[in-house]
């Protein structure tokens, strides 16, 4: 199980792990993102700070789309973590949730 982490954030890095999904599916499964600018004016339109039941902290965010995200279009969202193994683990946890 994955939930939003109200106390975490910061310090994650991208290790080449992505998930292809729509913004709407992320919202349906994870709730409203912690940040949702979605105007294309910055490197990130939306991001989540998340944690698995067993304490793995990670982030999900779009990267350098530079356009508003269309809610039902697929995008490659980056998974940020503290090492590649945790990012891969987070991807598995997201897949178990149907993403």
MOFEN-V164942 format. One record per residue. N is the residue number from 0. RES is the residue in one letter. PSI is psi in degrees with one decimal (* if undefined). Layout:
[[N & RES & PSI] [N & RES & PSI]]
This chain:
[[0 & X & 145.7] [1 & X & 138.7] [2 & X & 164.6] [3 & X & 144.4] [4 & X & 100.0] [5 & X & -23.3] [6 & X & -12.4] [7 & X & -164.9] [8 & X & 148.2] [9 & X & 143.5] [10 & X & -4.8] [11 & X & 156.3] [12 & X & 161.4] [13 & X & 127.1] [14 & X & 24.7] [15 & X & 9.0] [16 & X & 127.0] [17 & X & 164.7] [18 & X & 130.0] [19 & X & 118.3] [20 & X & 178.8] [21 & X & 154.7] [22 & X & -37.8] [23 & X & -39.5] [24 & X & -38.9] [25 & X & -46.2] [26 & X & -41.4] [27 & X & -38.4] [28 & X & -31.8] [29 & X & -6.2] [30 & X & -173.8] [31 & X & 138.5] [32 & X & 157.8] [33 & X & -33.5] [34 & X & 132.8] [35 & X & 79.3] [36 & X & -44.0] [37 & X & 45.1] [38 & X & 1.7] [39 & X & 5.8] [40 & X & -5.8] [41 & X & 176.9] [42 & X & -24.8] [43 & X & 132.6] [44 & X & -34.4] [45 & X & 146.1] [46 & X & 155.4] [47 & X & 144.8] [48 & X & 118.7] [49 & X & 166.0] [50 & X & 141.1] [51 & X & 166.5] [52 & X & -29.4] [53 & X & 19.3] [54 & X & 11.3] [55 & X & 115.8] [56 & X & 140.5] [57 & X & 169.5] [58 & X & 155.3] [59 & X & 132.0] [60 & X & 149.0] [61 & X & 160.1] [62 & X & 117.8] [63 & X & 44.4] [64 & X & -34.2] [65 & X & 31.9] [66 & X & 157.2] [67 & X & 138.0] [68 & X & 134.2] [69 & X & 126.0] [70 & X & -26.8] [71 & X & 13.9] [72 & X & 145.0] [73 & X & 141.2] [74 & X & 155.9] [75 & X & 108.8] [76 & X & 133.8] [77 & X & 144.6] [78 & X & 118.6] [79 & X & 142.7] [80 & X & -167.5] [81 & X & -10.4] [82 & X & 167.2] [83 & X & -38.3] [84 & X & -41.3] [85 & X & -34.8] [86 & X & -42.7] [87 & X & -41.7] [88 & X & -44.1] [89 & X & -41.5] [90 & X & -44.2] [91 & X & -41.3] [92 & X & -39.2] [93 & X & -40.4] [94 & X & -39.3] [95 & X & -24.5] [96 & X & -1.9] [97 & X & 15.2] [98 & X & *]]
